[in-house]
Amino acid sequence: MENLTPFFARQTKNVITPKQFATSVIATLRDRGHQAYLCGGCVRDLLLGREPADYDVTTDATPQQVMRIFPETYAVGAQFGVVLVPLPKDSTAGADLAPDVASHGKSGVVEVATFRCDVSYSDGRRPDEVRFSNDPREDVQRRDFTINGLLLDPMSGEVLDYVAGRSDLEAHVIRTIGDPRQRFGEDKLRMLRAVRFAARFGYQIDPATMAAIHEMASQIFQVSHERVRDELTKMLTEGHARDAFLLLDESGLLKEVLPEISAMKGVEQPPQYHPEGDVYVHTLLLLENLPHLCLPTLAWGALLHDVGKPPTFRVAPDRIRFDGHVEVGVKMAEVMLRRLRFSNDDTEQILALIQNHMRFGQITLMKESTLKKFLRMPKFEEHLDLHRMDCMASHRILSAYEFAQEKLASIPAEKMRPAPLITGDDLIAAGYAPGPRFKEILSAVEDEQLEGSLLSKEDALTFVASEFPLQNTRA
């Protein structure tokens, strides 16, 4: 294997920015006689004055040639012409980035893709056959949208635009390259990407492109549920969630990917608590309050917190009611999250947000022990954020939110989560037989401790002897 020193390795003592790194990869490829350009979203973002999340390179060098020029590479998609080139391990910037691509995604690597022409897509997800090309014009024709089809020479600043992408950037339009039905037929996920890009940039979707989405929306799950989940998560966390979901609804995709959210439309709510309107309107307002780059679990908790309302809607003599909507919502959300292949940890947190979002209504009436256990729930800051956004999307009364904040600030950590006064060993020493009641006994002791009624081990053992007589714990 040819061991050639890349251009960027000449200054290994300096921290290299992602753009410098990508530019050095291009310079190295050109030194070896190849064409190479920045491509895709990074060119779009640079032209918009935004900082790209990552930098991709396209070249006429084959994957094998790229791997010879850059010996330490990750051939993650070589069959499709894609090779990841990592920052050298001896570089200051690369010391923590190069060893394991899987642990950090594309951070610290440049994706180098060979010019190609995709022959066909029979499964609506990936090409059946890839033919490498020497012509950048041919390569950009198989990309998704015109604004993502631009190439940039980072040395000269020249932009190569074979698809009228710059004019669409100026006109604020999301348009497929070529026939939208063909582009979406190649990869159905592009329909969701069209919505996400339009929401992110505040652009309009080209009428022909939108018409194709309407026509093909029912085919969206030809792609994996995981890819759909990830695209929806980006919509929820990029700072324009409300706009994204309005476009999802307009395009016909919402009822396909999240029919439970579409079912919220027209479900009335009691105006004294929800002057803003129906459940769907309320949810959209809540999504509008999601911060840019918010945690995915918080975003999904916000989206699903009232998912149980449509099936529990009823008109009672006094007002509209949603009896049991929290419990129903938790069950519905669990089915949805499993369908979208969420991790167990994320599922647990999202369900906890739904399960507990109504408890803030009783927070000022809680016993001291109940309050402390509520405030110390795992990731309570997400519960608090959801409650604040829920209020701001309805009655805008933040008294419970402010009460919780005040308690969090005023209760010392040792009072919120005190060391246990007794353990199971202490119960055994006192003559109690181990069994299921140990948990009940220790929980009751903790509650009294949190209330301030028990201050010592002796107090706790006296309480146990009184409340849980010895004979009641024997098998």
Buried (B, 14 or more C-beta within 10 A) or exposed (E): EEEBEBBBBEEBEEEBEBBBBBBBBBBBBBEBEBBBBBBBBBBBBBBEEEEBEBBBBBBBBBBEBBBBBBEEBBEBBBEBBBBBBBBBEEBBBBEEBBEEBEEEEBBBBBBBBBBBBBEEBEEBBBBEEBEBBEEBEBBBBBBBBBBBBBBBBBEEEEBBBBBBBBEBBEEEBBBBBBEBBEBBBBBBBBBBBBBBBBBBBEBBBBEEBBBBBEEBBEBBBBBEBEBBBBBBBBBBBBBBBBBBBBBBBBBBBBBBBBEBBBBBBEBEBBEEBBEBBBBBBBBBBBBBBBEEEBBBBBBBBBBBBBBBBBBBBEEEEEEBBBEEBBEBBBEBBBEBBEBBBBEEEBBBBBBBBBBBBBBBEEBEEBEBBBBBBBBBEEBBEBBBBBBBBBBBBBEEEBEBBEBBEEBBEEBEEEEBBBEEBBEBEBBEEEEBEEEEBBEEBBEBBBBBBBEEBBEEBEBBBEBBEEEBEEEEBEE
